[in-house]
Amino acid sequence: MFPSGGVRVYIAVGNTDMRKSIDGLSIAVTQLLDHDPFSGHLFAFSNRRRTMVKILYWDRNGFCLWQKRLEKDRFRWPASHHGVVEMEHRELQWLLDGLEVHQRQAHERLHYANVF
C-alpha cells in the first residue's frame, strides 16, 4: 500500500485539522514539520480525538492521501515535545492496528560495525 525501501515515516505529534487535504497537509509538512513533502516519505497526521489518521506522500508524479477513520476506539498516538517523531514502518503498522508504538516486549534494535 505504501512505498518502501528507504522511505521514512514521520508522525506529526500535535493535533491536525482533518478538513485539510493534500495542499494544506503538504504546507504543514514544509512549515510545521520542516521536511520536504516531495521526498516520498510518509507524513502522518491525526485529529484531536485520535479517531482519524491521514498519511500524505509523494508517489512519482503526484501526491497520495490515505485516510483511516475509527468507528470505535482511538489511535495510540505518540507524544513528544517536538513537532515530529520519526518511526519505522512496522511501528506505523502497530499504530494503525491500535497497538502502542513502543512495544515493551519487542526485541531491541541492535547496531554492529563488525561481524567479529
Secondary structure, 3 states (H helix, E strand, C coil): CCCCCCCCEEEEEEECCCCCCHHHHHHHHHHCCCCCCCCCCEEEEECCCCCEEEEEEECCCCEEEEEEECCCCCCCCCCCCCCEEEECHHHHHHHHCCCCCCCCCCCCCCCCCCCC
